Amino acid sequence: MSETVIEVKDLVAGYLPGVNILNGTNFHADKGELIGIIGPNGAGKSTLLKAIFGLVKVREGSITLNGESIVGLKSNQLVTKGVGFIPQNNNVFPSLTIEENLQMGAFQEPENYSERLDFVISIFEELGKRLKQRAGSLSGGERQMVAMSRALMMDPTVLLLDEPSAGLSPVRQDEAFLRVSDINKAGVTCIMVEQNARRCLQISDRAYVLDQGKDAVVGTGRELLNDPQVIGLYLGTLGT
């Protein structure tokens, strides 16, 4: 039987008083899964990740991590419980070196830095050769690799990724998706919001289509790739 890591039930959440972005969203991720979340702009995809990570106020419903409620917990508390989050923008410290960014990722458990650094470099080998380089001098794709690496420094059981391919060249997009797959294969449950819907579905074990703050369609990545409704309503406009 699959072990559920994250479960969201009937979630209502939003940024402004009286304005809900999520309107009864249901969602779950089992241990070891790679979950894709797609949908039109404004559907609530990024808001769902931010609600899980304590960045958006939850008004109704529940969010549990390994069966324990995490509603109301702060982001730093969630990190210590094994939840990592990679935002779409401003996701590295540009004035710091790659090495210093990784040290910041492990600041709550500095005694584990060396061990986690070895793990990160096993996935992102190129970064290991450039630890002294300033993050601000990196390309967008390279910064995304640093952001992923920093989130892995606390040994998360769940990694939330908000648009990992956003703004990247096609080659760098492919690399980002490959690295997400590598992280997942290393044992980290991954939940990925992505505008490049086709590529997202290709690597996802399961996926959710969000529309107007609700889970409109759910299935395996392969099922949704071949679902006429998803193709007609979403894949035609959400990436290639």
Backbone torsions as a table, in degrees:
resi	resn	phi	psi	omega
1	MET	NA	135.7	-178.0
2	SER	-68.8	144.8	179.3
3	GLU	-99.6	115.5	-179.2
4	THR	-76.3	127.8	179.9
5	VAL	-96.2	-54.6	178.3
6	ILE	-116.0	132.9	175.2
7	GLU	-136.7	129.6	178.1
8	VAL	-117.1	128.8	-179.0
9	LYS	-128.3	125.7	172.2
10	ASP	48.7	44.8	-172.4
11	LEU	-78.3	127.8	173.8
12	VAL	-120.8	124.4	-176.2
13	ALA	-156.2	157.4	178.5
14	GLY	-171.2	174.8	-176.0
15	TYR	-93.8	-39.5	-175.5
16	LEU	-107.2	148.1	178.3
17	PRO	-56.5	129.4	176.5
18	GLY	80.1	-1.3	-179.8
19	VAL	-118.6	109.5	-178.6
20	ASN	-97.9	133.9	174.4
21	ILE	-94.9	-41.1	174.2
22	LEU	-99.0	131.1	-172.9
23	ASN	-127.4	59.5	179.2
24	GLY	96.1	38.6	-178.1
25	THR	-72.9	137.3	173.7
26	ASN	-121.4	140.7	-171.8
27	PHE	-166.3	145.9	170.1
28	HIS	-151.1	154.4	176.1
29	ALA	-131.4	126.8	178.3
30	ASP	-89.4	160.4	-178.0
31	LYS	-56.5	128.0	176.8
32	GLY	85.2	-2.5	-178.8
33	GLU	-79.9	154.9	166.7
34	LEU	-112.6	111.0	-174.9
35	ILE	-105.5	130.4	175.0
36	GLY	-103.7	142.6	176.4
37	ILE	-126.3	116.6	-178.7
38	ILE	-124.6	173.0	179.1
39	GLY	150.7	169.7	-178.9
40	PRO	-68.1	164.2	175.3
41	ASN	-57.3	137.4	179.0
42	GLY	82.9	7.1	-177.8
43	ALA	-76.7	-16.4	-179.6
44	GLY	105.5	13.5	-175.6
45	LYS	-62.9	-55.9	-179.5
46	SER	-67.3	-33.9	178.5
47	THR	-61.7	-35.9	177.9
48	LEU	-61.4	-46.7	178.9
49	LEU	-62.9	-42.1	-178.4
50	LYS	-67.6	-33.3	176.8
51	ALA	-66.5	-41.6	177.7
52	ILE	-61.4	-37.9	-175.1
53	PHE	-91.1	12.4	173.8
54	GLY	77.0	19.5	-177.0
55	LEU	-101.2	-8.1	178.5
56	VAL	-130.4	138.3	-177.3
57	LYS	-69.1	127.8	175.6
58	VAL	-89.5	123.8	-177.2
59	ARG	-98.4	-34.5	177.0
60	GLU	-147.1	162.8	177.0
61	GLY	89.6	-171.9	-174.3
62	SER	-138.9	153.2	171.8
63	ILE	-133.8	123.6	179.3
64	THR	-123.1	147.1	174.5
65	LEU	-119.9	114.9	-176.3
66	ASN	52.1	40.5	175.8
67	GLY	84.6	-3.2	-177.4
68	GLU	-108.0	133.6	179.5
69	SER	-64.2	134.7	176.7
70	ILE	-119.1	9.3	177.5
71	VAL	-63.7	129.6	178.5
72	GLY	92.6	-10.3	178.2
73	LEU	-76.2	147.1	177.7
74	LYS	-80.8	161.3	-175.3
75	SER	-58.6	-41.8	-179.1
76	ASN	-65.0	-31.8	176.4
77	GLN	-69.3	-37.4	179.4
78	LEU	-67.5	-36.3	177.9
79	VAL	-61.1	-42.9	-179.7
80	THR	-68.3	-21.8	177.5
81	LYS	-88.0	-2.2	174.5
82	GLY	104.9	18.9	178.3
83	VAL	-108.7	122.7	175.8
84	GLY	-109.8	149.0	-177.7
85	PHE	-136.0	130.9	176.9
86	ILE	-117.5	104.4	180.0
87	PRO	-70.0	163.1	-178.2
88	GLN	-71.2	-40.6	-174.6
89	ASN	-119.7	157.7	176.3
90	ASN	49.7	49.5	-173.0
91	ASN	-102.8	9.9	171.2
92	VAL	-135.5	165.2	173.0
93	PHE	-95.1	100.0	-170.8
94	PRO	-64.2	-27.8	-178.1
95	SER	-81.0	-10.3	-179.6
96	LEU	-98.2	158.1	174.7
97	THR	-74.0	168.9	175.2
98	ILE	-56.8	-45.6	-179.2
99	GLU	-60.0	-43.1	-179.5
100	GLU	-67.7	-35.0	174.2
101	ASN	-60.7	-43.1	179.9
102	LEU	-67.4	-37.0	176.4
103	GLN	-63.1	-38.1	176.2
104	MET	-62.6	-35.3	178.3
105	GLY	-64.1	-27.8	-176.7
106	ALA	-106.2	16.3	-170.6
107	PHE	-63.9	-24.2	178.9
108	GLN	-79.3	-20.0	178.9
109	GLU	-138.4	64.5	-175.3
110	PRO	-61.2	-24.3	-179.4
111	GLU	-66.8	-17.9	-180.0
112	ASN	-99.5	7.5	-173.0
113	TYR	-58.0	-50.0	-175.2
114	SER	-61.9	-43.1	-179.7
115	GLU	-64.5	-43.6	-179.5
116	ARG	-70.4	-33.5	177.4
117	LEU	-61.7	-41.8	178.4
118	ASP	-61.1	-41.2	179.4
119	PHE	-64.4	-46.4	-178.2
120	VAL	-61.6	-43.3	-178.1
121	ILE	-69.1	-24.7	176.4
122	SER	-66.6	-24.2	177.6
123	ILE	-96.2	-42.1	-178.4
124	PHE	-112.0	73.5	-173.8
125	GLU	-60.1	-38.0	-176.5
126	GLU	-62.4	-35.6	-179.8
127	LEU	-64.9	-32.3	-179.7
128	GLY	-62.5	-23.0	179.6
129	LYS	-89.3	-6.2	-171.2
130	ARG	-131.8	30.6	-173.1
131	LEU	-61.5	-27.1	-177.4
132	LYS	-88.5	-0.5	-178.5
133	GLN	-80.2	140.2	-180.0
134	ARG	-70.4	134.2	-175.9
135	ALA	-63.5	-30.0	-179.6
136	GLY	-66.5	-16.3	180.0
137	SER	-91.0	0.0	-175.7
138	LEU	-85.9	158.1	173.0
139	SER	-73.0	169.5	179.1
140	GLY	-58.8	-41.8	179.0
141	GLY	-65.3	-38.6	179.4
142	GLU	-69.4	-36.9	176.4
143	ARG	-63.4	-37.6	178.2
144	GLN	-62.4	-37.6	177.7
145	MET	-64.7	-40.0	177.9
146	VAL	-64.6	-42.3	179.7
147	ALA	-61.4	-44.0	177.2
148	MET	-61.7	-45.0	-177.7
149	SER	-62.2	-43.7	-178.8
150	ARG	-62.7	-39.9	179.3
151	ALA	-64.9	-28.2	-179.2
152	LEU	-79.8	-12.2	-175.2
153	MET	-66.3	-20.0	178.6
154	MET	-98.4	15.2	176.1
155	ASP	53.5	58.0	-177.6
156	PRO	-70.3	150.2	170.9
157	THR	-90.2	-23.9	178.5
158	VAL	-131.0	133.1	177.7
159	LEU	-121.4	123.6	178.8
160	LEU	-99.7	121.4	-177.2
161	LEU	-118.7	119.8	-178.8
162	ASP	-101.2	104.1	176.6
163	GLU	54.2	60.3	-177.8
164	PRO	-62.5	-19.8	-178.8
165	SER	-99.1	0.8	-173.7
166	ALA	-60.8	129.4	175.0
167	GLY	76.4	5.5	-177.1
168	LEU	-95.8	154.7	173.8
169	SER	-67.0	160.3	178.9
170	PRO	-52.9	-41.0	-179.9
171	VAL	-65.2	-44.6	179.8
172	ARG	-68.8	-32.0	175.1
173	GLN	-61.1	-47.3	178.6
174	ASP	-58.2	-41.2	-179.9
175	GLU	-64.5	-41.1	179.6
176	ALA	-61.8	-43.5	179.2
177	PHE	-65.7	-37.7	177.2
178	LEU	-63.0	-40.7	-179.3
179	ARG	-68.8	-36.8	175.9
180	VAL	-61.0	-43.1	177.8
181	SER	-62.2	-40.8	179.4
182	ASP	-63.0	-43.0	179.2
183	ILE	-62.2	-43.3	179.2
184	ASN	-63.2	-42.5	179.6
185	LYS	-65.8	-23.0	178.0
186	ALA	-79.9	0.3	173.6
187	GLY	109.0	5.8	-179.0
188	VAL	-95.7	125.6	173.6
189	THR	-68.3	127.1	-175.9
190	CYS	-117.4	134.9	175.7
191	ILE	-123.1	114.5	-170.0
192	MET	-121.9	121.5	169.6
193	VAL	-88.9	134.2	-173.5
194	GLU	-154.4	135.6	175.2
195	GLN	-81.7	-27.3	177.0
196	ASN	-79.6	80.9	-168.3
197	ALA	-62.9	-43.5	-177.7
198	ARG	-60.7	-48.8	-177.8
199	ARG	-65.3	-37.9	178.2
200	CYS	-61.0	-47.5	-178.3
201	LEU	-66.0	-30.5	-178.9
202	GLN	-63.2	-30.4	-176.5
203	ILE	-107.5	-3.3	-175.9
204	SER	-86.5	139.0	171.4
205	ASP	-69.3	-48.7	174.9
206	ARG	-134.5	161.3	-179.6
207	ALA	-148.1	155.1	177.4
208	TYR	-123.1	136.9	169.5
209	VAL	-102.2	117.8	176.5
210	LEU	-96.5	139.8	176.8
211	ASP	-147.1	123.7	-179.8
212	GLN	54.1	39.8	173.6
213	GLY	79.0	12.9	178.0
214	LYS	-131.1	155.6	176.7
215	ASP	-78.8	104.3	-174.0
216	ALA	-83.7	-39.2	-178.4
217	VAL	-140.8	139.2	179.1
218	VAL	-134.9	140.4	176.6
219	GLY	178.8	-178.9	173.7
220	THR	-68.6	160.9	178.2
221	GLY	-56.9	-42.1	-179.4
222	ARG	-66.1	-41.1	179.1
223	GLU	-60.5	-44.4	-178.0
224	LEU	-71.1	-31.6	176.1
225	LEU	-61.1	-29.1	-176.7
226	ASN	-109.0	9.2	-179.1
227	ASP	-82.7	119.3	-178.2
228	PRO	-56.3	-37.5	179.6
229	GLN	-64.8	-45.4	-179.8
230	VAL	-66.2	-42.7	178.8
231	ILE	-60.5	-46.8	-176.0
232	GLY	-69.8	-39.0	-173.8
233	LEU	-92.7	-28.7	-169.8
234	TYR	-124.0	-48.6	-173.2
235	LEU	-68.2	-23.8	177.8
236	GLY	-67.6	-23.7	-176.7
237	THR	-120.0	-8.3	-175.1
238	LEU	-109.5	77.1	175.5
239	GLY	81.5	175.5	-178.1
240	THR	-128.5	NA	NA
